[in-house]
Amino acid sequence: MSHVTNQVKLALFSIADLTPRLVAEFGYPPDRAESVANRLVKANPAVKSAFWNWWQSGVLDETLTVEGYTLGWLMRERGMKPVAAFLALDWLSREPQAAKATIAPQVLAK
């Protein structure tokens, strides 16, 4: 039942759920917040689920891994804030070569 409830909540996660908090708490300008929220709503399921869990609980799963990069590594080694790190993981899942070349050009073979 818990799994089904989580899927229902994930399906209801919308741009309107994210934009006000991205502006108020994270300092995004309103137009940028809407764009970021749109990208998060369309993120791959694993990234989206981990993001939503963090968004609701404040607990980060720093072990979330896409193409060999973890959420924790992106935050520690690249200085990304959580929202940016989630977006980077989603980008890695969609365009791995382009994302790797930008995120860590010197460790492309990582």
Sequence and secondary structure as in RCSB ss.txt:
>XXXX:A:sequence
MSHVTNQVKLALFSIADLTPRLVAEFGYPPDRAESVANRLVKANPAVKSAFWNWWQSGVLDETLTVEGYTLGWLM
RERGMKPVAAFLALDWLSREPQAAKATIAPQVLAK
>XXXX:A:secstr
 HHHHHHHHHHT  HHHHHHHHHHTT   HHHHHHHHHHHHTS HHHHHHHHHHHHH    TT EETTEEHHHHH
HHH   HHHHHHHHHHHHH HHHHHHHH GGGTT 
